[in-house]
């Protein structure tokens, strides 16, 4: 994508601040869809990203859920990876040094079985060089312990947030689940507990059944639905939370192109994260970034902040 032929006096300002994390532009990667960076380095310049959010990290190594783990749906995918990862100590020793060689914020997504696990993880990452912020995963729908049970209860969500905040000086971003009665209620509680920003939304709980075998397709039976089908739900959630909670929001859920990302920004997201689109287009983040800049130039928008929540002023 090129902006050639479009006349502009000054390049628009795309930089944003997410709870104390300075990003050169509003485009990040969604946890679990971009690995640790090296997987996509052959396709894009990682330095152009606003931030990289690495895959979910736990206290001990996890093998993940039984296969099959992925299944396509008419407008997205169901995944049941189960937070497979090498554990926080190995991440710090082997993967973080690689990312430290790039000029971008590194945000580490953490998940735990207990509140204490989250606190210990936060402490380890607080001492690790090269970590810019912590994304607290209280909303994973495809693990049997922790995960969504914390994100669906506002009181528990706040407890986890306080535990993490009490063990780190780094910005804390809480990732919210759509699998709740009121996502606004959860957002308010984690804000009261000291969260610096919000990520929303995580995947929707779903499943698929093979009519030939008459069995669930996923080895874990249920998994997280991601892709274009969830975008209207995610945009609605960002819209609602933006109106009620004074925290910066990273919007995500079915962003496939720049127009999708701009929907989130107009609803109230200060930044966006590209997720499952990376599986079908390894350059998706760059396409989204260039598309946002092109839109701003064509509409004479000088600062991305002018677009954040702009659609809200037209609501009744």
N, C-alpha and C positions, 0 to 999 in steps of 0.2 A: 504494500500500500504506500502511496506517495502523496505528498502535499504539494507537488510541483504544480505551478500555475496559479496557486492560491496566494494572493497578495495579502500580507499582514505586516503591520508596523513592528510589532513585537511578538515574540513567541509567547504563547499563553503560559501562565504559571500553573504547573500541574502538581506542585509539592503539597503535601498534607502532613498534619501531625496527628498521630493516633495515640492518644494517651501518653504522650512523651516520646513516642517513636517517630523520628523524622523520616518520611518517605519522599523520595524525589518525584514520585508520581503515585497515583492511587491504585495501581494494579499490583496485587499480590497473588500468590499461589494458595490454593486451598489445601489444607493438610490432608495427606493420604493420596494425593493425586500427582505429586511432583517428586516423590522420593526424597532424596537429600540434595538434589541439585545436579550431580554428575550425569544422571540419566538424561537430562535435557540440555546439558551444555553443548552437545554436538549440533543442536538445532537453533538455539538462541544465545544471545549474549546475556548471561545472567546479571551482569552489571546494569542492564536496562530495567530490570524489575524494580518495582517500588519496595518490595520485601519478599522474602521467601519464608513460607511457613512449612516446616518439615513435618514428616509423617508422625503419627502419634507415638509418644515415647513413654514407656512405663519403667517402674523401678527395676524389675527383673526382665530378662529376655522372654518373649512370648512367641510361640510357634504359630499362633493364629487359629482360625476355625478350620474344620474339615472341608475338603473340596466336595462339590463345586463351590466356588466363592463368588463368581460373577455370572450374571445372566442379563442379557439385553431385554429391554422392554420397548414398547412402541415409541416411546419418547424419552429414552434414558437408559439407565442401568440399575440393577439391584446388586449391592455388594455386601459381602459378609466376610471381610478379611479377618476381622477379629483382633485388630491392633497388633499384627505380627511386627516385631521389631527386636533389635539386638539388646535392648535395655539401655538405661541412661548412661551408665559408666562407659560402655563401649561407644555410644554416640559421642560423648565428650572426647574420648581418646582418639577415635578413628575418623569420625565424620565432620565434627566441628572444625578441625584445623583446615580442611579443604574449603569450607565455606568462608573461613576467615580471610581467604585470599581474594574475596570479592568485595566490592564496594556497595554493599546493600545490607539492610537490617535482616538479622536472622531471628525468627520467632519460632520458639519450640513449643509444639503442642504436647501437653502432658495428660495422662489418664491414670487413674488409680482405682484399686479395689476398696480402699478405705480413705477416710479424711487424712489420716496420718501419712498414707502413701503420697498424697498430693503435697503435703507439707515437706516431706523429705525430698521429693523431686524438686520442689521450688528452691530448697536450700542448696542442693547440688548445682543447679543451673545458675543460681545467683553468684556462685563462686567461679563459674566457668567463663573464660575469656571468649568473647565473640557472640554472646547471647544478648540480643537487643530487647527481647520481651518474651513473656510466657503466655501461651494460649491455653486456657484451662478447659479441657474437654470433659464436660459433665453431661454430654448429650449423645454419646455413641449408642446407636440402637442395636448393635450386633455383638455385644459382649454380655456374658451372663452375670458378671460381677461389676459393681460400680456403674460406670457409663450412665445410661439414661435414668437410672433410679435416683441419681443426684440431681439431674437436670429437670426432672418432672416435679420435684418438691421444692418450692421456693425457700423453705427454711433450710433444707439440706444444701441447696445451691449456695445460699449465703454462708453456711458453715464452711464449705469447701473454699469459697472465695476468701474468707477471713484467714483460714489456715495458710493458704498460699501467700496472701499479702503479708502475713506475719513472718514469713521466712524468706522474703526477697525484697530488694529495693528496685528491682526491674519492673517496668510496666506490666500490668496483669490484664489480659483480655479474656473475658469469659465467653465461651462458645455455647449458644443457646439451642435448645431442642424445640422443634415445631410440634413434637408429640406431647403437647400439654393442653390443658384447658385454657390457660391464659399465659401467653408468652410475655405479656406486659407485666404481669404479677411477678414472674421470675426475674425479669430485667430490673424491676424496681428493687427487689431484695438484694441482688448481687451488687447493684449500685450503692445501696446503703452499706453493704459490707466492704466497700472500698475498691471495687473494680474500676480500672482506668479506661476500659473500652469494652465493646461487645462485638462478637462475631456471630452472624446469623444469616442463614440458619444451617444447622446440621441436617442430615438426611431424614426423610420421612420413613417410618417403619412400614415395610411392605413384604410381600412374598409372591412366589410364582409356583404353579403346580404343573407338572408334566402329565398331560392327559393320557399318554400312552402307558406310562408306568404307574400312574395314579399316585404319585409321590411328590412331595415338595422338591423343587429343583435344587435349591441351595442346601448344602450339607448341614447348615445351621438352622434350616427351615425358614427363618425370617432374616431380612437384611435391610440395608438402608437404600432407599430410592433416591437417585440423583439424576440430574439432567434437565432438559427443557420442561419436562412435565411439572417440576416442582417450582419453577420460577414465579408463577403468579402467587403461590402461597408465600414464598420468600419475600417478594416485593410487598405484599400485604403486611407481613410481620414487621418489616423494616419501617413501613409507614406508621404502624400503630405504636411501635416502641419510640420512634423519633419524637412523636407528639407528647410522650409521657416521661421520658428519661433523658436527662442532660448528659449523655456520654457519646463520644464518637462511635460510629458503627462501621464495621467492615461487612458489607453485604455480599451474600453469595447464595448460589442455588440456581443452576441451569444457565449460567452465563456462557453463551456460545459466540457472541459477537459484541461489538462496541455498543450497539443499540440496546442490548440486554443490560449491559453494565450501566448505561446511562439511566435506565429505568430505576435501578437501585439508588443511584446518586440523586435523582430527582425526588425519590421517595424519602431520602434522608441519610443515605449512607455516605460517609466521608471518604471511604475507600471500598474497593471490591476485591474479591478473590475468585480466580478462575479455577474450576475444579475438573469435573469429568470431561470437559472440552479438551483438556490436555491429552486424553487417551485417543481421540480421533484426529487431533491436529496439534502436534507438538509445538507449533508456533502460535497457538491460540492467544497466549498472554500478550505477545507482541502485536497481533492483529487488533486486539481490544485496545491496547495502549495507543496505537497509531490512529485507530478510529475515533477515540475520544479526543485526541488532539486535533484531528481533522474537523470534527464537529465544532469544537471550540473556535477554531480559526474561521470556519465558514459562518458561524453565528456571532462572531466578534465578542467572544467571552474571553476576558483577559485572565481570570483566575477561576480555578475549579471550584472554589468555595462559593462562587456565585450560583452554582448549579445545585449545591447540596440542599435538599429539601425544598427546591423551588416549586415543585408541584403542590406542596402543602398549602400555599397561599391561595390556591384556587378551590380548596375544599370548603364545604359548608360547615 
